[in-house]
Amino acid sequence: MTEAALEIDALSYGYGRGFAIEDISFRIGKGEFTALLGPNGAGKTTLFSLITRLFEAPRGNIRVCGINLREHPTRALAHMGVVFQQPTLDLDLTVRQNLHYFASLHGIGRRDAANRIDEALDRLDMGERDKEKVRQLNGGHRRRVELARALLHRPDLLVLDEPTVGLDVPARRSIVEHVHELCRSQGMAVLWATHLIDEVHADDRVVVIHKGHILADGSVAEVNQNNSSANLTQTFHRLINQVAA
Amino acid sequence: MSSAVHYGRALNGIVTREVLRFLHQRERFLAALVRPLVWLLVFAAGFRAALGVSIIPPYETYITYETYIIPGLVGMIQLFNGMQSSLSMVYDREMGSMRTLLVSPLPRWFLLTSKLLAGTAVSVLQVYAFLLIALAFGIDLPAIGFVTVLPALLLSGLMLGAVGMLLSSTIRQLENFAGVMNFVIFPTFFLSSALYPLWKMQESSVLLFQICSANPFTHAVELIRFALYAQLNWESLGWTALALLAFLGAAIYGYNPARGFMPRRAQAE
């Protein structure tokens, strides 16, 4: 078993009376691409908010590269790159200004940041657009900038909450392929929350979540085999329908 | 990299971002100046005859009404800026960019205090631009006051920004922000010494006088008033500092991931 980039252990969280997620446990090894697959309202964004410490769970533990998030939040967050579902760039600033701002939050010096920004933008074919205001970019390009931003501090774990929402098919495909490539080439662990089954590759690991519970966890082949399904779409619908029944 | 270097770079980045945003939004800069200038050039001119101001500290002679309300208008700039920052935080939260700040590998109290400092830096720029325009219109201010007022501006700006930050942690949606105008800004401004000395208020109503005396904004205005004349009002300093600690503490609590208002707001969303 590879060293863990993210370990979630018996995590529960509720709003008011009910649980949004209940007793969730799973781990992601370094260099592993894991798709967190669930329909809308499954608890993906709540889980995402707990992993990024926007919320803090009263029960359960989260460890990032072995560091307990509750006990050492700043050390744990330093290992994590985050892409939110909502756009989070400052529309009135240029691409470069946005990235410099983020680099400063991670304590990266100006010269080092400039080099990393050049490198990240070139990798995403955005090198020519660094002086444009974010407001002038289309949705796909904004997403690329957000991805570049999440990678600036060279994290061990990249978490993305439905990062392709609102993008057209080519832009979606481009982002999905790029993150898979990063995972392969840089050994980065990825947690990719989505409700779109076609974003999951055959060699990915998949965690299916619904109504705050994990319904399946394993490689795509394992999950399909355990549910006697021919493909992930069938597995997914079967699992969701079982809960509904 | 040491923690101090990291903190310094982050603070620099947060302040730079806020100043850049401010410079990119020229209409915001103009609006910030037009509001107090209208009060100074129209309202004060109209009320000059009606409202006589006796000699009260820190003034050593009779002053015009325009001179009297300058510290109040400086406070008004900072009050509106504090609320503007609050509005921008609610907007940032709805738009998501506040999340980028909150998931940074730095303590939340530091991130929020840095955000507060950044907003204060912007308000200080606005105040100096206003004071220069007031000078051009013949308002008499001692030159040394431009230097001695700076610490007072920083403290009052932080205090009023902390009020805004606390509000931003409780407001669920951008649409609710209009209520802040009616229930926070106007009472805060009018129930203070910004437009009239408190002894005049005492003549009209003892209750209103007591409310004005307890208003932290009154103390911020008086701190600025004395500082503009190179004097220190210890009482105002103490109350303003105390109010800053209380509002900042409550705001940090409001943004605490385990105990504060944010998860409750998420539930509402």
Contacts between the chains, C-beta under 8 A, distances in Angstrom:
chain1	res1	chain2	res2	distance
A	15	B	263	7.0
A	15	B	264	7.8
A	15	B	266	7.1
A	15	B	267	3.5
A	16	B	267	6.1
A	46	B	266	7.9
A	49	B	266	7.0
A	52	B	99	7.7
A	52	B	103	4.6
A	53	B	102	7.9
A	53	B	103	6.6
A	53	B	257	5.6
A	54	B	99	6.3
A	54	B	102	6.1
A	54	B	103	6.8
A	54	B	257	6.1
A	54	B	262	6.9
A	55	B	257	5.2
A	55	B	258	7.9
A	55	B	262	7.0
A	55	B	263	4.9
A	55	B	266	7.0
A	56	B	257	4.1
A	56	B	258	3.8
A	58	B	258	7.4
A	73	B	105	7.9
A	73	B	107	7.9
A	74	B	105	4.5
A	74	B	106	5.9
A	74	B	107	6.3
A	75	B	105	7.1
A	76	B	105	7.9
A	77	B	103	6.0
A	77	B	104	6.9
A	77	B	105	4.2
A	78	B	105	3.8
A	80	B	103	7.5
A	82	B	99	8.0
A	82	B	100	7.8
A	82	B	103	5.3
A	84	B	96	5.3
A	84	B	99	5.6
A	84	B	100	7.7
A	86	B	95	6.7
A	86	B	96	3.6
A	86	B	99	7.7
A	87	B	95	6.9
A	87	B	96	6.0
A	88	B	95	7.3
A	88	B	96	3.8
A	88	B	97	4.7
A	88	B	99	5.9
A	88	B	100	4.8
A	89	B	97	7.0
A	90	B	17	7.0
A	90	B	21	6.7
A	90	B	97	5.8
A	92	B	20	8.0
A	92	B	21	5.7
A	92	B	24	4.4
A	92	B	25	6.5
A	93	B	17	7.1
A	93	B	20	6.0
A	93	B	21	6.9
A	93	B	24	7.1
A	97	B	17	7.5
A	97	B	20	6.1
A	100	B	13	7.0
A	100	B	16	8.0
A	101	B	13	5.1
A	101	B	14	7.7
A	101	B	16	7.3
A	101	B	17	4.6
A	102	B	100	6.7
A	103	B	13	7.4
A	104	B	9	4.8
A	104	B	10	5.6
A	104	B	12	6.1
A	104	B	13	2.4
A	104	B	14	7.5
A	104	B	16	7.6
A	105	B	10	5.2
A	105	B	13	6.0
A	105	B	14	7.6
A	105	B	100	7.6
A	105	B	101	7.0
A	105	B	104	4.0
A	105	B	105	7.8
A	105	B	106	7.0
A	106	B	6	7.9
A	106	B	104	7.0
A	106	B	105	6.6
A	107	B	1	5.4
A	107	B	5	6.5
A	107	B	6	3.2
A	107	B	7	7.9
A	107	B	9	5.1
A	107	B	10	6.5
A	108	B	9	7.3
A	109	B	9	6.8
A	149	B	100	8.0
